Amino acid sequence: MVRTPSLTSLVLVAVASSGLVFAFWVLAPALALPWPMLAYVSAFVAVAAMTLTAAASAPVLSWKGVVVSIVAGIIALGAVAWYGEHIHSAVEAVIVTVVLLTAGSIVGATVGGRIEHPGHLLAVVVVSVLVDTFSVFHPAGPTAAVVSRPAVIALLALPWPVFGTDVFAPVLGVGDIVFAALYFATTRRYELGMWRTALALALGLLATMVGVMVAQVPLPALVGMGVAMLVAHPKARRLPREDRRKALWVLGALVLLWLFLFLRR
C-alpha cells in the first residue's frame, strides 16, 4: 500500500528546497565552474530533483483546497511583482520556489488523483505534448512570449543560482511541476510503481537537458516526461475501450488545430 502524503510534507519539501536555493546562492560566487555547461547541468539537476520530490509529496485536496492554493499563490507572486524593486533577488527566489512547488504540486496532484483510468494518461500525454510544443516553439505561444520578459519568467519558473555569480537563472516552469505531480498522483492511485514513475520522469527531464545542450534552444520538458511515462507504464498506453472513439476524435481535432497553427505562421 502506497502511503498518502500530507500537505505538511509538501510544505516542508518546498521550504527545504527554498532553503537550498538560498544556501547555494550564498555559496555561488565562490563556486565558479570551469565550463558554463557545468553550471547549466548542475542547475537543471538540482531543480529537477526539487520538482520531482515536491511532486511526489503532494496530496490530493478538494477543489476548494486547489482554489485556495491558486489564489494564495497568485497573491504571493503578485506581491513579489508589485514590490519587486524593494525585494532582494534572493528573497524573491525563496518566495517563488515555495509558491510554485506548493501550488503547482497541489494542482497537479488533485487532478491526477481524480483520473478515472490509468489509460487516460495517454490522452494527457498527447495533450501536454501538443500544448507544450506550441507554447515553446510558436511565436505566439505563452512560453515563447514569457521567455522574452525576464520579470515574468522569474515569477513562473523555478530559479537556481548561477555559480560564479550572485544572480539566479530560471530553470523549469510551473507547468512542469503540475504535470510531474499529476503523474505521481495517478501512479499512487493505481499503484503503478512510484519508483518507476520517478525514474521515468527523471530520465525524461535528463533527455530534455541533453537536448537543450545539443540544440542550444529551449525545449519543452513535458514531451520527455510524457513519453517516459508511456514507456514506463504499459497501462498508461491502453485507453479504455469505451473511451477510444471519443478520445480519437478529440485528439485528432487537437492535432489538426496544432498543424493549422504551425503551418499558417
Secondary structure as UniProt FT lines:
FT   HELIX           7..27
FT   HELIX           28..30
FT   HELIX           36..56
FT   HELIX           63..82
FT   HELIX           84..86
FT   HELIX           89..112
FT   TURN            113..114
FT   TURN            118..119
FT   HELIX           120..137
FT   TURN            139..140
FT   HELIX           142..147
FT   HELIX           150..156
FT   STRAND          157..161
FT   TURN            163..164
FT   STRAND          168..173
FT   HELIX           174..190
FT   HELIX           194..215
FT   HELIX           221..232
FT   HELIX           234..237
FT   HELIX           241..263
//
